[in-house]
Amino acid sequence: MFGRILALSALVVGPVCAAEKPVPEGLVCPAEAAGAELISTALASTEPGVTGLCVYYAYDEADPDRNVTLTLRVGNADYDPERSFKAPKMELGGMALVDEATRPVGFAGRTAPATIIVLSAKEADLGEITDVFDTLTVFLLEGGRTVSLEEEYTNVSSDLPGPIREALLAAQK
């Protein structure tokens, strides 16, 4: 169901995507990254500490259940991934913590430390889809700037986010 909803939302948003989109200050948001298309941007957000975002979507035309949504966010020192990402998804969304660690990740042509939070939930009666995942990678940069990348995908789409993640993070400054 998760995959079908995302696929349908992409079809609705798709035609609007052709227009030039404003890019939030502090982010580099290419029109396409490793097969994912930029479908939306925002120059503000209701999330505390988030000052802008870009949303990407990729899917496998041969298998509509294989899709991934990635949200690239820029924020300030007020951005709190515990409060805006982890807690709501666990408390309200019923997701469970799979992994949380700080690791070196490729960012803007160098390696930078990133906090990585992986959450998951079981799905029932969706055929091949048995799990949904939500992964957040957070970089705390100089001057209080924060860049995060959220990836939403299922077990059948688990191979899709990697190349897109690498392309989006490599494009940053």
C-alpha positions in Angstrom: 0.0 0.0 0.0 2.8 2.4 0.9 4.4 1.9 -2.5 1.1 2.3 -4.3 0.3 5.5 -2.5 3.7 7.0 -3.4 3.3 5.9 -7.0 -0.1 7.5 -7.2 1.2 10.7 -5.6 4.0 10.9 -8.1 1.5 10.6 -11.0 -0.5 13.5 -9.6 2.6 15.7 -9.0 4.4 14.7 -12.1 3.1 17.2 -14.7 3.7 20.1 -12.3 7.4 19.1 -12.0 8.3 20.4 -15.4 8.4 24.0 -14.2 11.6 25.5 -12.9 11.7 25.2 -9.1 13.3 27.6 -6.6 16.1 26.0 -4.6 16.3 26.7 -0.9 19.4 28.6 0.2 22.0 26.1 1.5 21.0 23.2 -0.7 22.0 22.1 -4.2 19.0 20.4 -5.8 19.6 19.1 -9.3 16.6 18.4 -11.5 17.6 14.7 -11.6 19.9 12.6 -9.5 20.7 9.0 -10.4 17.3 8.4 -11.9 15.3 10.3 -9.2 13.4 13.3 -10.3 13.0 16.5 -8.4 9.3 16.7 -7.7 8.9 19.5 -5.2 10.8 22.3 -3.4 9.9 24.5 -0.5 11.6 27.7 0.7 10.2 27.3 4.2 8.9 24.5 6.4 6.6 23.9 9.3 9.3 21.6 10.8 11.2 23.5 13.6 14.7 24.5 12.4 14.1 23.5 8.7 14.5 26.4 6.3 13.9 24.7 3.0 13.7 21.3 1.3 13.7 19.5 -2.0 11.8 16.2 -2.6 12.9 13.5 -5.1 11.1 10.5 -6.3 12.2 7.4 -8.3 10.4 4.3 -9.3 10.7 1.3 -11.5 8.2 1.5 -14.3 8.2 -2.3 -14.7 7.3 -2.8 -11.0 5.3 0.1 -9.4 6.0 -1.4 -5.9 9.7 -0.4 -6.4 9.9 3.2 -5.5 11.7 5.6 -3.2 11.1 9.1 -2.0 14.0 11.2 -0.7 13.7 14.6 1.0 16.8 16.8 1.2 16.5 19.4 4.0 18.5 22.4 5.1 18.1 23.8 8.5 19.7 25.9 11.3 20.9 25.0 14.8 17.3 24.7 15.9 16.8 21.5 13.8 16.3 18.5 16.1 16.0 15.2 14.3 15.0 13.5 17.5 12.0 15.7 17.9 11.0 16.2 14.3 11.8 12.8 12.8 12.4 10.0 15.3 9.9 10.6 18.0 6.8 11.3 15.8 7.5 8.3 13.5 8.0 6.0 16.5 5.2 7.3 18.7 2.5 8.1 16.1 3.7 6.1 13.1 4.4 2.8 15.0 7.9 2.5 13.6 10.7 0.9 15.5 14.4 1.9 15.7 16.6 -0.4 13.6 19.9 1.5 13.9 21.3 4.8 15.2 24.9 5.7 14.8 27.4 8.4 13.7 29.4 7.3 10.6 31.6 9.0 8.0 29.6 9.6 4.8 30.5 11.2 1.5 29.4 14.8 1.4 30.3 17.5 -1.1 33.5 15.8 -2.3 34.8 15.0 1.2 33.9 12.7 4.0 31.9 14.2 6.9 30.5 12.7 10.1 26.7 12.1 9.9 24.2 10.8 12.4 22.1 8.1 10.7 18.8 7.0 12.1 17.0 4.0 10.6 13.4 3.2 11.4 11.2 0.4 10.2 7.6 -1.0 10.4 6.1 -4.2 9.4 3.4 -4.3 6.7 0.7 -6.9 6.3 -1.1 -8.2 3.2 1.0 -6.3 0.7 2.5 -9.2 -1.2 6.2 -8.8 -1.6 6.2 -5.6 0.6 6.9 -6.8 4.2 8.7 -3.8 5.7 8.8 -0.1 5.2 11.9 1.9 6.1 12.6 5.5 6.9 16.3 6.5 7.1 17.6 10.0 8.1 21.2 11.1 7.5 22.0 14.3 9.3 25.1 16.5 8.8 25.9 19.2 11.3 28.0 21.8 9.4 29.9 24.9 10.2 27.9 28.0 11.2 25.0 26.0 12.7 23.8 24.8 9.2 22.2 21.3 9.1 21.7 19.3 6.0 19.6 16.1 6.2 18.5 13.5 3.7 15.4 11.4 4.5 14.8 8.2 2.5 11.5 6.4 2.5 11.4 3.0 0.8 10.2 -0.7 1.2 12.1 -3.9 1.3 11.4 -4.4 -2.4 13.0 -1.0 -3.1 16.0 -1.3 -0.8 18.5 -1.1 -3.6 17.2 2.2 -5.0 18.2 4.8 -2.5 22.0 4.2 -2.4 22.9 5.7 -5.8 20.5 8.6 -5.4 21.8 9.4 -1.9 25.3 9.4 -3.1 24.5 11.7 -6.1 22.5 14.2 -3.9 25.1 14.4 -1.1 28.0 14.7 -3.6 26.2 17.7 -5.2 26.1 19.7 -2.0 28.5 22.5 -1.1 
